[in-house]
Amino acid sequence: MPRISTLRITRSHKIATAVLVATGSVTAITATGGPSEAQTTATRSSVSVEPVAAAGIPTAKDAAEKAAKENAAKEASAKKATAKKAAEKERSEKQAANRSTERKAVTPKKYANNLDGWIRESLDIMEKKNIPGSYEGLHRNIMRESSGNPNAVNDWDINARNGIPSKGLLQVIQPTFDAYHVKGTPKNLTDPVANITAAANYAADRYGSIDNVDSAY
């Protein structure tokens, strides 16, 4: 009667199988009727066990990739926050500049209601209208013509005899005032600023500048 070989699972086989299952790799075990120590050792050495992550536990590579993604996200968030702050600062500065411009636009410059104030206001108007002249030139001629009195009237010269007396700070006659009146100033011959600017406009046309006038003009 032929002898039937039976499969014997030794304690060594059980331990090897448990180790392989725990590491995620299973290999076939060639069982013999009576495995020798050399066969068991050869079987163990033929098993290739690669390190893999146990359930729920990341490998070092996974952790590195996750950290890199988190750092990239943080950098992107920081750049976005910086750009937002810069945009807010720029917007705030523009709004402040606009408010400043609006305040300047609605707040007219004030001048003293005296000879100094009249001359300074006239100079500002003359500058906008490209009419030449200086403070010294205006003041010098005003003091000679009227001694600084805006209501001064010359009632004795040829103009007075012709019915058009010279009036105001720079002693201007009505026809000259009408011809050289500066737009934006009152149409009143004895108004200080209107009188000064019209006279300066006339002097610029005739003499190049009020600064060039040193006598009756």
C-alpha positions as CSV (number, residue, x, y, z in Angstrom):
1,M,0.0,0.0,0.0
2,P,1.5,3.3,-1.1
3,R,2.4,5.9,1.6
4,I,0.3,9.0,1.6
5,S,2.2,12.2,2.5
6,T,0.4,14.4,4.9
7,L,0.8,18.2,5.3
8,R,2.3,19.2,8.6
9,I,2.1,22.8,9.7
10,T,4.8,23.3,12.2
11,R,5.1,26.1,14.8
12,S,7.7,27.7,12.5
13,H,5.3,27.9,9.6
14,K,2.7,29.6,11.8
15,I,5.0,32.3,13.1
16,A,6.3,33.0,9.6
17,T,2.8,33.3,8.2
18,A,1.7,35.7,11.0
19,V,4.7,37.9,10.3
20,L,3.9,38.1,6.6
21,V,0.2,38.9,7.2
22,A,1.1,41.6,9.8
23,T,3.3,43.4,7.3
24,G,0.8,43.3,4.5
25,S,2.6,40.7,2.3
26,V,1.6,37.1,1.9
27,T,3.7,34.5,0.2
28,A,3.0,30.9,-0.5
29,I,4.6,28.5,1.9
30,T,5.8,25.3,0.3
31,A,5.0,22.6,2.9
32,T,6.6,19.3,2.9
33,G,6.1,16.4,5.0
34,G,9.1,17.2,7.1
35,P,10.7,20.6,6.3
36,S,14.3,20.9,7.2
37,E,15.8,23.9,8.9
38,A,17.6,24.8,5.7
39,Q,14.3,24.8,3.7
40,T,12.7,27.0,6.3
41,T,15.6,29.5,6.2
42,A,15.5,29.6,2.4
43,T,11.8,30.2,2.4
44,R,12.2,33.1,4.8
45,S,15.0,34.7,2.8
46,S,13.0,34.6,-0.4
47,V,10.2,36.8,1.0
48,S,10.6,40.4,0.0
49,V,9.0,42.7,2.6
50,E,8.6,46.3,1.6
51,P,7.9,49.0,4.2
52,V,4.3,50.1,3.9
53,A,2.0,52.2,6.0
54,A,-0.1,50.5,8.5
55,A,-3.8,51.4,8.4
56,G,-4.2,55.2,9.3
57,I,-0.4,55.7,9.8
58,P,1.3,57.9,7.1
59,T,4.8,57.1,5.9
60,A,7.6,59.7,6.0
61,K,7.1,60.5,2.3
62,D,3.4,61.2,3.0
63,A,4.2,63.4,5.9
64,A,6.7,65.4,3.8
65,E,4.3,65.9,1.0
66,K,1.6,67.0,3.4
67,A,4.0,69.5,5.1
68,A,5.0,70.9,1.7
69,K,1.4,71.4,0.7
70,E,0.6,73.1,4.0
71,N,3.6,75.4,3.6
72,A,2.6,76.3,0.1
73,A,-0.9,77.1,1.3
74,K,0.4,79.3,4.1
75,E,2.7,81.2,1.7
76,A,-0.2,81.8,-0.8
77,S,-2.4,83.0,2.1
78,A,0.4,85.4,3.3
79,K,0.9,86.8,-0.2
80,K,-2.9,87.3,-0.5
81,A,-3.1,89.1,2.8
82,T,-0.1,91.3,1.9
83,A,-1.7,92.3,-1.4
84,K,-5.0,93.0,0.3
85,K,-3.3,95.3,2.8
86,A,-1.4,97.1,0.0
87,A,-4.6,97.6,-1.9
88,E,-6.4,98.9,1.2
89,K,-3.6,101.4,1.9
90,E,-3.5,102.7,-1.7
91,R,-7.3,103.1,-1.6
92,S,-7.1,104.9,1.7
93,E,-4.4,107.3,0.5
94,K,-6.4,108.1,-2.7
95,Q,-9.5,108.8,-0.6
96,A,-7.5,111.1,1.7
97,A,-6.1,112.9,-1.3
98,N,-9.5,113.3,-2.8
99,R,-10.9,114.7,0.4
100,S,-7.9,117.1,0.6
101,T,-8.6,118.3,-3.0
102,E,-12.3,118.7,-2.3
103,R,-11.5,120.8,0.8
104,K,-9.2,123.0,-1.2
105,A,-11.8,123.4,-3.9
106,V,-14.6,124.4,-1.6
107,T,-12.5,126.6,0.7
108,P,-11.6,129.9,-1.1
109,K,-8.4,131.7,-0.2
110,K,-9.1,134.6,2.1
111,Y,-7.5,138.1,1.8
112,A,-7.3,141.0,4.2
113,N,-9.7,143.9,3.3
114,N,-6.9,146.4,3.1
115,L,-4.3,147.5,0.5
116,D,-2.0,144.5,1.2
117,G,-4.9,142.1,0.8
118,W,-6.1,143.8,-2.4
119,I,-2.7,143.7,-4.0
120,R,-2.2,140.0,-3.1
121,E,-5.6,139.0,-4.4
122,S,-4.9,140.9,-7.6
123,L,-1.6,139.2,-8.1
124,D,-3.2,135.8,-7.8
125,I,-5.8,136.7,-10.4
126,M,-3.1,138.2,-12.6
127,E,-1.1,135.0,-12.4
128,K,-4.0,132.9,-13.6
129,K,-4.7,135.4,-16.4
130,N,-1.0,135.6,-17.4
131,I,-0.9,139.3,-16.6
132,P,2.7,140.4,-15.6
133,G,3.4,142.5,-12.5
134,S,4.9,142.3,-9.1
135,Y,3.8,143.4,-5.6
136,E,6.4,146.1,-5.6
137,G,5.3,147.5,-9.0
138,L,1.6,147.6,-8.0
139,H,2.3,149.1,-4.6
140,R,4.6,151.8,-6.0
141,N,2.2,153.0,-8.6
142,I,-0.8,152.8,-6.2
143,M,0.9,155.1,-3.7
144,R,1.8,157.6,-6.4
145,E,-1.7,157.6,-8.0
146,S,-4.0,157.5,-5.0
147,S,-2.0,157.1,-1.8
148,G,-3.9,153.8,-1.3
149,N,-7.4,155.3,-1.3
150,P,-9.8,153.1,-3.4
151,N,-12.3,156.0,-3.6
152,A,-9.8,158.6,-4.9
153,V,-11.1,160.7,-7.8
154,N,-9.2,163.1,-10.0
155,D,-11.5,166.0,-10.8
156,W,-9.0,168.4,-12.3
157,D,-7.1,166.9,-15.2
158,I,-8.1,166.6,-18.9
159,N,-10.1,163.4,-18.3
160,A,-12.1,165.1,-15.6
161,R,-12.8,168.1,-17.9
162,N,-13.9,165.6,-20.6
163,G,-16.4,164.0,-18.1
164,I,-14.5,160.8,-17.5
165,P,-12.4,161.4,-14.4
166,S,-9.8,158.9,-13.3
167,K,-10.9,156.9,-10.2
168,G,-9.7,154.2,-7.8
169,L,-6.3,153.0,-6.6
170,L,-4.6,153.2,-9.9
171,Q,-6.7,156.1,-11.3
172,V,-8.3,154.4,-14.2
173,I,-10.9,156.1,-16.5
174,Q,-14.2,154.3,-17.3
175,P,-13.4,153.5,-21.0
176,T,-10.0,152.0,-20.1
177,F,-11.6,150.0,-17.3
178,D,-14.3,148.7,-19.7
179,A,-11.7,147.7,-22.4
180,Y,-9.3,146.0,-20.0
181,H,-11.6,144.6,-17.3
182,V,-10.5,141.2,-16.1
183,K,-13.2,138.6,-16.2
184,G,-14.1,137.3,-12.7
185,T,-13.7,140.7,-11.0
186,P,-16.5,143.1,-10.2
187,K,-17.6,145.4,-13.0
188,N,-17.1,148.4,-10.7
189,L,-14.4,150.9,-11.5
190,T,-13.7,151.7,-7.8
191,D,-13.6,148.1,-6.6
192,P,-10.0,147.7,-5.4
193,V,-9.2,144.4,-7.1
194,A,-11.1,145.2,-10.3
195,N,-9.3,148.5,-10.5
196,I,-5.8,147.0,-9.9
197,T,-6.2,144.1,-12.3
198,A,-7.7,146.3,-15.1
199,A,-4.9,148.8,-14.7
200,A,-2.2,146.1,-14.7
201,N,-3.8,144.5,-17.8
202,Y,-3.8,147.9,-19.6
203,A,-0.1,148.6,-18.5
204,A,0.9,145.2,-19.8
205,D,-0.6,146.0,-23.2
206,R,1.0,149.4,-23.4
207,Y,4.3,149.1,-21.4
208,G,4.9,145.4,-21.1
209,S,4.2,145.4,-17.3
210,I,2.9,147.6,-14.5
211,D,6.5,147.3,-13.2
212,N,7.7,149.5,-16.1
213,V,5.4,152.4,-15.2
214,D,7.0,155.1,-13.1
215,S,4.8,158.1,-13.8
216,A,1.3,159.0,-15.1
217,Y,0.3,156.5,-17.7
